[in-house]
C-alpha cells in the first residue's frame, strides 16, 4: 500500500487538502485521512462529501474564524448544551 500511496503522491494530496481546512477538527481529520480499498467505504465517503458541499453551498456556511470546535462538539455529543 505504501508504494501505491507514493505513486499516487497521496501525501501531496493530503497537504493540499489541509490547506483548505479552517478548523482544528478539519486539520486533524485530514492528517489521519487515508484511502480505502473497500468500495462501500469509498461510496459512503463520497456521499458524505457531496452532502456537505451541498449544505455549505445552499446555506452559505463559512467556518472562517471558528477556532477549535472540538470541545463544543464533544460536549454536544455527551448531551451538553
mmCIF file of the N, C-alpha and C atoms, coordinates in Angstrom:
data_MODEL
# 
_entry.id   MODEL 
# 
loop_
_atom_site.group_PDB 
_atom_site.id 
_atom_site.type_symbol 
_atom_site.label_atom_id 
_atom_site.label_alt_id 
_atom_site.label_comp_id 
_atom_site.label_asym_id 
_atom_site.label_entity_id 
_atom_site.label_seq_id 
_atom_site.pdbx_PDB_ins_code 
_atom_site.Cartn_x 
_atom_site.Cartn_y 
_atom_site.Cartn_z 
_atom_site.occupancy 
_atom_site.B_iso_or_equiv 
_atom_site.pdbx_formal_charge 
_atom_site.auth_seq_id 
_atom_site.auth_comp_id 
_atom_site.auth_asym_id 
_atom_site.auth_atom_id 
_atom_site.pdbx_PDB_model_num 
ATOM 1   N N  . UNK A 1 1  ? 0.826   -1.199 0.000  1.00 0.00 ? 1  UNK A N  1 
ATOM 2   C CA . UNK A 1 1  ? 0.000   0.000  0.000  1.00 0.00 ? 1  UNK A CA 1 
ATOM 3   C C  . UNK A 1 1  ? 0.868   1.260  0.000  1.00 0.00 ? 1  UNK A C  1 
ATOM 4   N N  . UNK A 1 2  ? 2.001   1.235  0.704  1.00 0.00 ? 2  UNK A N  1 
ATOM 5   C CA . UNK A 1 2  ? 2.882   2.400  0.770  1.00 0.00 ? 2  UNK A CA 1 
ATOM 6   C C  . UNK A 1 2  ? 3.389   2.785  -0.617 1.00 0.00 ? 2  UNK A C  1 
ATOM 7   N N  . UNK A 1 3  ? 3.726   1.773  -1.429 1.00 0.00 ? 3  UNK A N  1 
ATOM 8   C CA . UNK A 1 3  ? 4.204   2.052  -2.781 1.00 0.00 ? 3  UNK A CA 1 
ATOM 9   C C  . UNK A 1 3  ? 3.098   2.735  -3.584 1.00 0.00 ? 3  UNK A C  1 
ATOM 10  N N  . UNK A 1 4  ? 1.886   2.232  -3.462 1.00 0.00 ? 4  UNK A N  1 
ATOM 11  C CA . UNK A 1 4  ? 0.749   2.819  -4.167 1.00 0.00 ? 4  UNK A CA 1 
ATOM 12  C C  . UNK A 1 4  ? 0.535   4.264  -3.735 1.00 0.00 ? 4  UNK A C  1 
ATOM 13  N N  . UNK A 1 5  ? 0.594   4.519  -2.432 1.00 0.00 ? 5  UNK A N  1 
ATOM 14  C CA . UNK A 1 5  ? 0.420   5.881  -1.927 1.00 0.00 ? 5  UNK A CA 1 
ATOM 15  C C  . UNK A 1 5  ? 1.509   6.804  -2.455 1.00 0.00 ? 5  UNK A C  1 
ATOM 16  N N  . UNK A 1 6  ? 2.718   6.273  -2.577 1.00 0.00 ? 6  UNK A N  1 
ATOM 17  C CA . UNK A 1 6  ? 3.817   7.057  -3.135 1.00 0.00 ? 6  UNK A CA 1 
ATOM 18  C C  . UNK A 1 6  ? 3.587   7.389  -4.600 1.00 0.00 ? 6  UNK A C  1 
ATOM 19  N N  . UNK A 1 7  ? 3.154   6.395  -5.365 1.00 0.00 ? 7  UNK A N  1 
ATOM 20  C CA . UNK A 1 7  ? 2.888   6.601  -6.789 1.00 0.00 ? 7  UNK A CA 1 
ATOM 21  C C  . UNK A 1 7  ? 1.765   7.629  -6.971 1.00 0.00 ? 7  UNK A C  1 
ATOM 22  N N  . UNK A 1 8  ? 0.761   7.552  -6.125 1.00 0.00 ? 8  UNK A N  1 
ATOM 23  C CA . UNK A 1 8  ? -0.365  8.486  -6.207 1.00 0.00 ? 8  UNK A CA 1 
ATOM 24  C C  . UNK A 1 8  ? -0.031  9.856  -5.620 1.00 0.00 ? 8  UNK A C  1 
ATOM 25  N N  . UNK A 1 9  ? 1.144   9.964  -4.989 1.00 0.00 ? 9  UNK A N  1 
ATOM 26  C CA . UNK A 1 9  ? 1.548   11.190 -4.299 1.00 0.00 ? 9  UNK A CA 1 
ATOM 27  C C  . UNK A 1 9  ? 0.465   11.614 -3.309 1.00 0.00 ? 9  UNK A C  1 
ATOM 28  N N  . UNK A 1 10 ? 0.000   10.631 -2.553 1.00 0.00 ? 10 UNK A N  1 
ATOM 29  C CA . UNK A 1 10 ? -1.099  10.875 -1.618 1.00 0.00 ? 10 UNK A CA 1 
ATOM 30  C C  . UNK A 1 10 ? -0.742  11.918 -0.567 1.00 0.00 ? 10 UNK A C  1 
ATOM 31  N N  . UNK A 1 11 ? 0.505   11.959 -0.145 1.00 0.00 ? 11 UNK A N  1 
ATOM 32  C CA . UNK A 1 11 ? 0.902   12.941 0.860  1.00 0.00 ? 11 UNK A CA 1 
ATOM 33  C C  . UNK A 1 11 ? 0.736   14.360 0.324  1.00 0.00 ? 11 UNK A C  1 
ATOM 34  N N  . UNK A 1 12 ? 1.041   14.562 -0.955 1.00 0.00 ? 12 UNK A N  1 
ATOM 35  C CA . UNK A 1 12 ? 0.849   15.882 -1.563 1.00 0.00 ? 12 UNK A CA 1 
ATOM 36  C C  . UNK A 1 12 ? -0.631  16.241 -1.617 1.00 0.00 ? 12 UNK A C  1 
ATOM 37  N N  . UNK A 1 13 ? -1.450  15.269 -1.931 1.00 0.00 ? 13 UNK A N  1 
ATOM 38  C CA . UNK A 1 13 ? -2.894  15.493 -1.962 1.00 0.00 ? 13 UNK A CA 1 
ATOM 39  C C  . UNK A 1 13 ? -3.382  15.878 -0.571 1.00 0.00 ? 13 UNK A C  1 
ATOM 40  N N  . UNK A 1 14 ? -2.916  15.158 0.437  1.00 0.00 ? 14 UNK A N  1 
ATOM 41  C CA . UNK A 1 14 ? -3.312  15.447 1.815  1.00 0.00 ? 14 UNK A CA 1 
ATOM 42  C C  . UNK A 1 14 ? -2.856  16.854 2.228  1.00 0.00 ? 14 UNK A C  1 
ATOM 43  N N  . UNK A 1 15 ? -1.653  17.241 1.821  1.00 0.00 ? 15 UNK A N  1 
ATOM 44  C CA . UNK A 1 15 ? -1.155  18.585 2.126  1.00 0.00 ? 15 UNK A CA 1 
ATOM 45  C C  . UNK A 1 15 ? -2.014  19.657 1.459  1.00 0.00 ? 15 UNK A C  1 
ATOM 46  N N  . UNK A 1 16 ? -2.372  19.426 0.204  1.00 0.00 ? 16 UNK A N  1 
ATOM 47  C CA . UNK A 1 16 ? -3.222  20.392 -0.500 1.00 0.00 ? 16 UNK A CA 1 
ATOM 48  C C  . UNK A 1 16 ? -4.584  20.493 0.169  1.00 0.00 ? 16 UNK A C  1 
ATOM 49  N N  . UNK A 1 17 ? -5.153  19.362 0.522  1.00 0.00 ? 17 UNK A N  1 
ATOM 50  C CA . UNK A 1 17 ? -6.447  19.358 1.202  1.00 0.00 ? 17 UNK A CA 1 
ATOM 51  C C  . UNK A 1 17 ? -6.354  20.078 2.543  1.00 0.00 ? 17 UNK A C  1 
ATOM 52  N N  . UNK A 1 18 ? -5.266  19.849 3.252  1.00 0.00 ? 18 UNK A N  1 
ATOM 53  C CA . UNK A 1 18 ? -5.059  20.514 4.534  1.00 0.00 ? 18 UNK A CA 1 
ATOM 54  C C  . UNK A 1 18 ? -5.028  22.024 4.411  1.00 0.00 ? 18 UNK A C  1 
ATOM 55  N N  . UNK A 1 19 ? -4.618  22.522 3.256  1.00 0.00 ? 19 UNK A N  1 
ATOM 56  C CA . UNK A 1 19 ? -4.596  23.954 3.021  1.00 0.00 ? 19 UNK A CA 1 
ATOM 57  C C  . UNK A 1 19 ? -5.978  24.583 2.974  1.00 0.00 ? 19 UNK A C  1 
ATOM 58  N N  . UNK A 1 20 ? -7.000  23.756 2.798  1.00 0.00 ? 20 UNK A N  1 
ATOM 59  C CA . UNK A 1 20 ? -8.372  24.260 2.753  1.00 0.00 ? 20 UNK A CA 1 
ATOM 60  C C  . UNK A 1 20 ? -9.069  24.216 4.110  1.00 0.00 ? 20 UNK A C  1 
ATOM 61  N N  . UNK A 1 21 ? -8.459  23.578 5.083  1.00 0.00 ? 21 UNK A N  1 
ATOM 62  C CA . UNK A 1 21 ? -9.120  23.462 6.386  1.00 0.00 ? 21 UNK A CA 1 
ATOM 63  C C  . UNK A 1 21 ? -9.050  24.787 7.129  1.00 0.00 ? 21 UNK A C  1 
ATOM 64  N N  . UNK A 1 22 ? -10.099 25.071 7.894  1.00 0.00 ? 22 UNK A N  1 
ATOM 65  C CA . UNK A 1 22 ? -10.138 26.317 8.674  1.00 0.00 ? 22 UNK A CA 1 
ATOM 66  C C  . UNK A 1 22 ? -10.410 26.055 10.151 1.00 0.00 ? 22 UNK A C  1 
ATOM 67  N N  . UNK A 1 23 ? -10.598 24.783 10.507 1.00 0.00 ? 23 UNK A N  1 
ATOM 68  C CA . UNK A 1 23 ? -10.821 24.445 11.914 1.00 0.00 ? 23 UNK A CA 1 
ATOM 69  C C  . UNK A 1 23 ? -9.806  23.396 12.345 1.00 0.00 ? 23 UNK A C  1 
ATOM 70  N N  . UNK A 1 24 ? -9.587  23.323 13.644 1.00 0.00 ? 24 UNK A N  1 
ATOM 71  C CA . UNK A 1 24 ? -8.674  22.316 14.191 1.00 0.00 ? 24 UNK A CA 1 
ATOM 72  C C  . UNK A 1 24 ? -9.170  20.912 13.878 1.00 0.00 ? 24 UNK A C  1 
ATOM 73  N N  . UNK A 1 25 ? -10.478 20.715 13.958 1.00 0.00 ? 25 UNK A N  1 
ATOM 74  C CA . UNK A 1 25 ? -11.048 19.388 13.675 1.00 0.00 ? 25 UNK A CA 1 
ATOM 75  C C  . UNK A 1 25 ? -10.782 18.989 12.230 1.00 0.00 ? 25 UNK A C  1 
ATOM 76  N N  . UNK A 1 26 ? -10.927 19.934 11.307 1.00 0.00 ? 26 UNK A N  1 
ATOM 77  C CA . UNK A 1 26 ? -10.660 19.647 9.901  1.00 0.00 ? 26 UNK A CA 1 
ATOM 78  C C  . UNK A 1 26 ? -9.208  19.288 9.666  1.00 0.00 ? 26 UNK A C  1 
ATOM 79  N N  . UNK A 1 27 ? -8.322  20.042 10.294 1.00 0.00 ? 27 UNK A N  1 
ATOM 80  C CA . UNK A 1 27 ? -6.890  19.781 10.167 1.00 0.00 ? 27 UNK A CA 1 
ATOM 81  C C  . UNK A 1 27 ? -6.539  18.401 10.699 1.00 0.00 ? 27 UNK A C  1 
ATOM 82  N N  . UNK A 1 28 ? -7.104  18.042 11.841 1.00 0.00 ? 28 UNK A N  1 
ATOM 83  C CA . UNK A 1 28 ? -6.840  16.728 12.431 1.00 0.00 ? 28 UNK A CA 1 
ATOM 84  C C  . UNK A 1 28 ? -7.395  15.604 11.562 1.00 0.00 ? 28 UNK A C  1 
ATOM 85  N N  . UNK A 1 29 ? -8.576  15.811 11.005 1.00 0.00 ? 29 UNK A N  1 
ATOM 86  C CA . UNK A 1 29 ? -9.176  14.773 10.175 1.00 0.00 ? 29 UNK A CA 1 
ATOM 87  C C  . UNK A 1 29 ? -8.351  14.534 8.907  1.00 0.00 ? 29 UNK A C  1 
ATOM 88  N N  . UNK A 1 30 ? -7.868  15.610 8.309  1.00 0.00 ? 30 UNK A N  1 
ATOM 89  C CA . UNK A 1 30 ? -7.035  15.479 7.114  1.00 0.00 ? 30 UNK A CA 1 
ATOM 90  C C  . UNK A 1 30 ? -5.722  14.773 7.444  1.00 0.00 ? 30 UNK A C  1 
ATOM 91  N N  . UNK A 1 31 ? -5.155  15.056 8.608  1.00 0.00 ? 31 UNK A N  1 
ATOM 92  C CA . UNK A 1 31 ? -3.865  14.466 8.994  1.00 0.00 ? 31 UNK A CA 1 
ATOM 93  C C  . UNK A 1 31 ? -3.925  12.947 9.067  1.00 0.00 ? 31 UNK A C  1 
ATOM 94  N N  . UNK A 1 32 ? -5.079  12.397 9.394  1.00 0.00 ? 32 UNK A N  1 
ATOM 95  C CA . UNK A 1 32 ? -5.196  10.936 9.518  1.00 0.00 ? 32 UNK A CA 1 
ATOM 96  C C  . UNK A 1 32 ? -5.966  10.306 8.357  1.00 0.00 ? 32 UNK A C  1 
ATOM 97  N N  . UNK A 1 33 ? -6.297  11.114 7.367  1.00 0.00 ? 33 UNK A N  1 
ATOM 98  C CA . UNK A 1 33 ? -7.043  10.630 6.220  1.00 0.00 ? 33 UNK A CA 1 
ATOM 99  C C  . UNK A 1 33 ? -6.239  9.599  5.445  1.00 0.00 ? 33 UNK A C  1 
ATOM 100 N N  . UNK A 1 34 ? -6.900  8.531  5.068  1.00 0.00 ? 34 UNK A N  1 
ATOM 101 C CA . UNK A 1 34 ? -6.237  7.513  4.250  1.00 0.00 ? 34 UNK A CA 1 
ATOM 102 C C  . UNK A 1 34 ? -7.249  6.946  3.256  1.00 0.00 ? 34 UNK A C  1 
ATOM 103 N N  . UNK A 1 35 ? -6.768  6.519  2.113  1.00 0.00 ? 35 UNK A N  1 
ATOM 104 C CA . UNK A 1 35 ? -7.678  5.952  1.113  1.00 0.00 ? 35 UNK A CA 1 
ATOM 105 C C  . UNK A 1 35 ? -8.196  4.597  1.564  1.00 0.00 ? 35 UNK A C  1 
ATOM 106 N N  . UNK A 1 36 ? -9.300  4.204  0.968  1.00 0.00 ? 36 UNK A N  1 
ATOM 107 C CA . UNK A 1 36 ? -9.890  2.913  1.288  1.00 0.00 ? 36 UNK A CA 1 
ATOM 108 C C  . UNK A 1 36 ? -9.981  2.072  0.019  1.00 0.00 ? 36 UNK A C  1 
ATOM 109 N N  . UNK A 1 37 ? -9.767  0.789  0.161  1.00 0.00 ? 37 UNK A N  1 
ATOM 110 C CA . UNK A 1 37 ? -9.917  -0.143 -0.949 1.00 0.00 ? 37 UNK A CA 1 
ATOM 111 C C  . UNK A 1 37 ? -11.276 -0.827 -0.898 1.00 0.00 ? 37 UNK A C  1 
ATOM 112 N N  . UNK A 1 38 ? -12.067 -0.477 0.100  1.00 0.00 ? 38 UNK A N  1 
ATOM 113 C CA . UNK A 1 38 ? -13.393 -1.081 0.267  1.00 0.00 ? 38 UNK A CA 1 
ATOM 114 C C  . UNK A 1 38 ? -14.421 -0.175 -0.400 1.00 0.00 ? 38 UNK A C  1 
ATOM 115 N N  . UNK A 1 39 ? -15.038 -0.666 -1.460 1.00 0.00 ? 39 UNK A N  1 
ATOM 116 C CA . UNK A 1 39 ? -15.928 0.146  -2.279 1.00 0.00 ? 39 UNK A CA 1 
ATOM 117 C C  . UNK A 1 39 ? -17.052 0.791  -1.467 1.00 0.00 ? 39 UNK A C  1 
ATOM 118 N N  . UNK A 1 40 ? -17.617 0.079  -0.524 1.00 0.00 ? 40 UNK A N  1 
ATOM 119 C CA . UNK A 1 40 ? -18.702 0.641  0.284  1.00 0.00 ? 40 UNK A CA 1 
ATOM 120 C C  . UNK A 1 40 ? -18.231 1.867  1.067  1.00 0.00 ? 40 UNK A C  1 
ATOM 121 N N  . UNK A 1 41 ? -17.010 1.813  1.586  1.00 0.00 ? 41 UNK A N  1 
ATOM 122 C CA . UNK A 1 41 ? -16.448 2.953  2.317  1.00 0.00 ? 41 UNK A CA 1 
ATOM 123 C C  . UNK A 1 41 ? -16.218 4.138  1.381  1.00 0.00 ? 41 UNK A C  1 
ATOM 124 N N  . UNK A 1 42 ? -15.703 3.852  0.197  1.00 0.00 ? 42 UNK A N  1 
ATOM 125 C CA . UNK A 1 42 ? -15.445 4.909  -0.778 1.00 0.00 ? 42 UNK A CA 1 
ATOM 126 C C  . UNK A 1 42 ? -16.753 5.605  -1.151 1.00 0.00 ? 42 UNK A C  1 
ATOM 127 N N  . UNK A 1 43 ? -17.769 4.828  -1.434 1.00 0.00 ? 43 UNK A N  1 
ATOM 128 C CA . UNK A 1 43 ? -19.067 5.392  -1.808 1.00 0.00 ? 43 UNK A CA 1 
ATOM 129 C C  . UNK A 1 43 ? -19.641 6.214  -0.653 1.00 0.00 ? 43 UNK A C  1 
ATOM 130 N N  . UNK A 1 44 ? -19.541 5.704  0.563  1.00 0.00 ? 44 UNK A N  1 
ATOM 131 C CA . UNK A 1 44 ? -20.057 6.425  1.731  1.00 0.00 ? 44 UNK A CA 1 
ATOM 132 C C  . UNK A 1 44 ? -19.316 7.750  1.934  1.00 0.00 ? 44 UNK A C  1 
ATOM 133 N N  . UNK A 1 45 ? -17.988 7.734  1.791  1.00 0.00 ? 45 UNK A N  1 
ATOM 134 C CA . UNK A 1 45 ? -17.216 8.966  1.962  1.00 0.00 ? 45 UNK A CA 1 
ATOM 135 C C  . UNK A 1 45 ? -17.539 9.979  0.863  1.00 0.00 ? 45 UNK A C  1 
ATOM 136 N N  . UNK A 1 46 ? -17.716 9.512  -0.365 1.00 0.00 ? 46 UNK A N  1 
ATOM 137 C CA . UNK A 1 46 ? -18.073 10.416 -1.459 1.00 0.00 ? 46 UNK A CA 1 
ATOM 138 C C  . UNK A 1 46 ? -19.462 11.010 -1.236 1.00 0.00 ? 46 UNK A C  1 
ATOM 139 N N  . UNK A 1 47 ? -20.384 10.208 -0.760 1.00 0.00 ? 47 UNK A N  1 
ATOM 140 C CA . UNK A 1 47 ? -21.733 10.687 -0.470 1.00 0.00 ? 47 UNK A CA 1 
ATOM 141 C C  . UNK A 1 47 ? -21.697 11.734 0.640  1.00 0.00 ? 47 UNK A C  1 
ATOM 142 N N  . UNK A 1 48 ? -20.927 11.465 1.675  1.00 0.00 ? 48 UNK A N  1 
ATOM 143 C CA . UNK A 1 48 ? -20.788 12.408 2.785  1.00 0.00 ? 48 UNK A CA 1 
ATOM 144 C C  . UNK A 1 48 ? -20.212 13.739 2.297  1.00 0.00 ? 48 UNK A C  1 
ATOM 145 N N  . UNK A 1 49 ? -19.202 13.662 1.448  1.00 0.00 ? 49 UNK A N  1 
ATOM 146 C CA . UNK A 1 49 ? -18.599 14.872 0.898  1.00 0.00 ? 49 UNK A CA 1 
ATOM 147 C C  . UNK A 1 49 ? -19.603 15.644 0.050  1.00 0.00 ? 49 UNK A C  1 
ATOM 148 N N  . UNK A 1 50 ? -20.338 14.947 -0.798 1.00 0.00 ? 50 UNK A N  1 
ATOM 149 C CA . UNK A 1 50 ? -21.341 15.604 -1.648 1.00 0.00 ? 50 UNK A CA 1 
ATOM 150 C C  . UNK A 1 50 ? -22.407 16.299 -0.812 1.00 0.00 ? 50 UNK A C  1 
ATOM 151 N N  . UNK A 1 51 ? -22.874 15.624 0.239  1.00 0.00 ? 51 UNK A N  1 
ATOM 152 C CA . UNK A 1 51 ? -23.882 16.215 1.115  1.00 0.00 ? 51 UNK A CA 1 
ATOM 153 C C  . UNK A 1 51 ? -23.344 17.457 1.813  1.00 0.00 ? 51 UNK A C  1 
ATOM 154 N N  . UNK A 1 52 ? -22.113 17.381 2.295  1.00 0.00 ? 52 UNK A N  1 
ATOM 155 C CA . UNK A 1 52 ? -21.515 18.524 2.990  1.00 0.00 ? 52 UNK A CA 1 
ATOM 156 C C  . UNK A 1 52 ? -21.353 19.712 2.047  1.00 0.00 ? 52 UNK A C  1 
ATOM 157 N N  . UNK A 1 53 ? -20.864 19.462 0.846  1.00 0.00 ? 53 UNK A N  1 
ATOM 158 C CA . UNK A 1 53 ? -20.698 20.544 -0.128 1.00 0.00 ? 53 UNK A CA 1 
ATOM 159 C C  . UNK A 1 53 ? -22.060 21.163 -0.447 1.00 0.00 ? 53 UNK A C  1 
ATOM 160 N N  . UNK A 1 54 ? -23.066 20.329 -0.631 1.00 0.00 ? 54 UNK A N  1 
ATOM 161 C CA . UNK A 1 54 ? -24.408 20.830 -0.916 1.00 0.00 ? 54 UNK A CA 1 
ATOM 162 C C  . UNK A 1 54 ? -24.933 21.731 0.192  1.00 0.00 ? 54 UNK A C  1 
ATOM 163 N N  . UNK A 1 55 ? -24.761 21.310 1.428  1.00 0.00 ? 55 UNK A N  1 
ATOM 164 C CA . UNK A 1 55 ? -25.217 22.113 2.572  1.00 0.00 ? 55 UNK A CA 1 
ATOM 165 C C  . UNK A 1 55 ? -24.450 23.426 2.645  1.00 0.00 ? 55 UNK A C  1 
ATOM 166 N N  . UNK A 1 56 ? -23.148 23.353 2.490  1.00 0.00 ? 56 UNK A N  1 
ATOM 167 C CA . UNK A 1 56 ? -22.319 24.562 2.567  1.00 0.00 ? 56 UNK A CA 1 
ATOM 168 C C  . UNK A 1 56 ? -22.718 25.550 1.477  1.00 0.00 ? 56 UNK A C  1 
ATOM 169 N N  . UNK A 1 57 ? -22.912 25.071 0.259  1.00 0.00 ? 57 UNK A N  1 
ATOM 170 C CA . UNK A 1 57 ? -23.276 25.963 -0.848 1.00 0.00 ? 57 UNK A CA 1 
ATOM 171 C C  . UNK A 1 57 ? -24.706 26.488 -0.698 1.00 0.00 ? 57 UNK A C  1 
ATOM 172 N N  . UNK A 1 58 ? -25.617 25.631 -0.291 1.00 0.00 ? 58 UNK A N  1 
ATOM 173 C CA . UNK A 1 58 ? -27.015 26.024 -0.158 1.00 0.00 ? 58 UNK A CA 1 
ATOM 174 C C  . UNK A 1 58 ? -27.211 27.034 0.965  1.00 0.00 ? 58 UNK A C  1 
ATOM 175 N N  . UNK A 1 59 ? -26.559 26.800 2.085  1.00 0.00 ? 59 UNK A N  1 
ATOM 176 C CA . UNK A 1 59 ? -26.740 27.651 3.264  1.00 0.00 ? 59 UNK A CA 1 
ATOM 177 C C  . UNK A 1 59 ? -25.713 28.767 3.350  1.00 0.00 ? 59 UNK A C  1 
ATOM 178 N N  . UNK A 1 60 ? -24.710 28.732 2.491  1.00 0.00 ? 60 UNK A N  1 
ATOM 179 C CA . UNK A 1 60 ? -23.670 29.747 2.532  1.00 0.00 ? 60 UNK A CA 1 
ATOM 180 C C  . UNK A 1 60 ? -22.852 29.701 3.819  1.00 0.00 ? 60 UNK A C  1 
ATOM 181 N N  . UNK A 1 61 ? -22.627 28.498 4.338  1.00 0.00 ? 61 UNK A N  1 
ATOM 182 C CA . UNK A 1 61 ? -21.880 28.357 5.588  1.00 0.00 ? 61 UNK A CA 1 
ATOM 183 C C  . UNK A 1 61 ? -20.425 28.756 5.401  1.00 0.00 ? 61 UNK A C  1 
ATOM 184 N N  . UNK A 1 62 ? -19.876 29.354 6.431  1.00 0.00 ? 62 UNK A N  1 
ATOM 185 C CA . UNK A 1 62 ? -18.477 29.753 6.428  1.00 0.00 ? 62 UNK A CA 1 
ATOM 186 C C  . UNK A 1 62 ? -17.912 29.479 7.818  1.00 0.00 ? 62 UNK A C  1 
ATOM 187 N N  . UNK A 1 63 ? -16.873 28.678 7.890  1.00 0.00 ? 63 UNK A N  1 
ATOM 188 C CA . UNK A 1 63 ? -16.287 28.310 9.172  1.00 0.00 ? 63 UNK A CA 1 
ATOM 189 C C  . UNK A 1 63 ? -15.046 29.128 9.506  1.00 0.00 ? 63 UNK A C  1 
ATOM 190 N N  . UNK A 1 64 ? -14.739 30.159 8.692  1.00 0.00 ? 64 UNK A N  1 
ATOM 191 C CA . UNK A 1 64 ? -13.602 31.033 8.968  1.00 0.00 ? 64 UNK A CA 1 
ATOM 192 C C  . UNK A 1 64 ? -13.743 31.615 10.368 1.00 0.00 ? 64 UNK A C  1 
ATOM 193 N N  . UNK A 1 65 ? -12.675 31.585 11.117 1.00 0.00 ? 65 UNK A N  1 
ATOM 194 C CA . UNK A 1 65 ? -12.671 32.204 12.444 1.00 0.00 ? 65 UNK A CA 1 
ATOM 195 C C  . UNK A 1 65 ? -13.368 31.421 13.531 1.00 0.00 ? 65 UNK A C  1 
ATOM 196 N N  . UNK A 1 66 ? -13.773 30.195 13.239 1.00 0.00 ? 66 UNK A N  1 
ATOM 197 C CA . UNK A 1 66 ? -14.469 29.392 14.255 1.00 0.00 ? 66 UNK A CA 1 
ATOM 198 C C  . UNK A 1 66 ? -13.534 28.895 15.349 1.00 0.00 ? 66 UNK A C  1 
ATOM 199 N N  . UNK A 1 67 ? -12.271 28.820 15.054 1.00 0.00 ? 67 UNK A N  1 
ATOM 200 C CA . UNK A 1 67 ? -11.335 28.309 16.045 1.00 0.00 ? 67 UNK A CA 1 
ATOM 201 C C  . UNK A 1 67 ? -11.501 26.816 16.244 1.00 0.00 ? 67 UNK A C  1 
ATOM 202 N N  . UNK A 1 68 ? -11.260 26.376 17.447 1.00 0.00 ? 68 UNK A N  1 
ATOM 203 C CA . UNK A 1 68 ? -11.314 24.946 17.764 1.00 0.00 ? 68 UNK A CA 1 
ATOM 204 C C  . UNK A 1 68 ? -12.708 24.576 18.238 1.00 0.00 ? 68 UNK A C  1 
ATOM 205 N N  . UNK A 1 69 ? -13.447 23.872 17.396 1.00 0.00 ? 69 UNK A N  1 
ATOM 206 C CA . UNK A 1 69 ? -14.808 23.462 17.717 1.00 0.00 ? 69 UNK A CA 1 
ATOM 207 C C  . UNK A 1 69 ? -14.875 22.137 18.465 1.00 0.00 ? 69 UNK A C  1 
ATOM 208 N N  . UNK A 1 70 ? -13.756 21.417 18.554 1.00 0.00 ? 70 UNK A N  1 
ATOM 209 C CA . UNK A 1 70 ? -13.771 20.078 19.147 1.00 0.00 ? 70 UNK A CA 1 
ATOM 210 C C  . UNK A 1 70 ? -14.332 20.036 20.570 1.00 0.00 ? 70 UNK A C  1 
ATOM 211 N N  . UNK A 1 71 ? -13.934 20.938 21.466 1.00 0.00 ? 71 UNK A N  1 
ATOM 212 C CA . UNK A 1 71 ? -14.519 20.874 22.815 1.00 0.00 ? 71 UNK A CA 1 
ATOM 213 C C  . UNK A 1 71 ? -16.042 21.016 22.804 1.00 0.00 ? 71 UNK A C  1 
ATOM 214 N N  . UNK A 1 72 ? -16.555 21.898 21.963 1.00 0.00 ? 72 UNK A N  1 
ATOM 215 C CA . UNK A 1 72 ? -18.005 22.078 21.871 1.00 0.00 ? 72 UNK A CA 1 
ATOM 216 C C  . UNK A 1 72 ? -18.692 20.854 21.274 1.00 0.00 ? 72 UNK A C  1 
ATOM 217 N N  . UNK A 1 73 ? -18.070 20.261 20.269 1.00 0.00 ? 73 UNK A N  1 
ATOM 218 C CA . UNK A 1 73 ? -18.645 19.071 19.644 1.00 0.00 ? 73 UNK A CA 1 
ATOM 219 C C  . UNK A 1 73 ? -18.647 17.889 20.606 1.00 0.00 ? 73 UNK A C  1 
ATOM 220 N N  . UNK A 1 74 ? -17.576 17.758 21.381 1.00 0.00 ? 74 UNK A N  1 
ATOM 221 C CA . UNK A 1 74 ? -17.523 16.672 22.376 1.00 0.00 ? 74 UNK A CA 1 
ATOM 222 C C  . UNK A 1 74 ? -18.602 16.859 23.434 1.00 0.00 ? 74 UNK A C  1 
ATOM 223 N N  . UNK A 1 75 ? -18.745 18.092 23.890 1.00 0.00 ? 75 UNK A N  1 
ATOM 224 C CA . UNK A 1 75 ? -19.770 18.394 24.898 1.00 0.00 ? 75 UNK A CA 1 
ATOM 225 C C  . UNK A 1 75 ? -21.164 18.095 24.363 1.00 0.00 ? 75 UNK A C  1 
ATOM 226 N N  . UNK A 1 76 ? -21.407 18.471 23.111 1.00 0.00 ? 76 UNK A N  1 
ATOM 227 C CA . UNK A 1 76 ? -22.706 18.213 22.473 1.00 0.00 ? 76 UNK A CA 1 
ATOM 228 C C  . UNK A 1 76 ? -22.953 16.716 22.361 1.00 0.00 ? 76 UNK A C  1 
ATOM 229 N N  . UNK A 1 77 ? -21.919 15.957 21.991 1.00 0.00 ? 77 UNK A N  1 
ATOM 230 C CA . UNK A 1 77 ? -22.050 14.508 21.854 1.00 0.00 ? 77 UNK A CA 1 
ATOM 231 C C  . UNK A 1 77 ? -22.418 13.844 23.173 1.00 0.00 ? 77 UNK A C  1 
ATOM 232 N N  . UNK A 1 78 ? -21.987 14.449 24.288 1.00 0.00 ? 78 UNK A N  1 
ATOM 233 C CA . UNK A 1 78 ? -22.317 13.907 25.617 1.00 0.00 ? 78 UNK A CA 1 
ATOM 234 C C  . UNK A 1 78 ? -23.677 14.377 26.102 1.00 0.00 ? 78 UNK A C  1 
ATOM 235 N N  . UNK A 1 79 ? -24.356 15.203 25.286 1.00 0.00 ? 79 UNK A N  1 
ATOM 236 C CA . UNK A 1 79 ? -25.677 15.685 25.676 1.00 0.00 ? 79 UNK A CA 1 
ATOM 237 C C  . UNK A 1 79 ? -25.650 17.040 26.342 1.00 0.00 ? 79 UNK A C  1 
ATOM 238 N N  . UNK A 1 80 ? -24.493 17.689 26.364 1.00 0.00 ? 80 UNK A N  1 
ATOM 239 C CA . UNK A 1 80 ? -24.392 19.014 26.955 1.00 0.00 ? 80 UNK A CA 1 
ATOM 240 C C  . UNK A 1 80 ? -24.928 20.078 26.021 1.00 0.00 ? 80 UNK A C  1 
ATOM 241 N N  . UNK A 1 81 ? -25.050 21.267 26.536 1.00 0.00 ? 81 UNK A N  1 
ATOM 242 C CA . UNK A 1 81 ? -25.558 22.376 25.735 1.00 0.00 ? 81 UNK A CA 1 
ATOM 243 C C  . UNK A 1 81 ? -24.449 23.356 25.469 1.00 0.00 ? 81 UNK A C  1 
# 
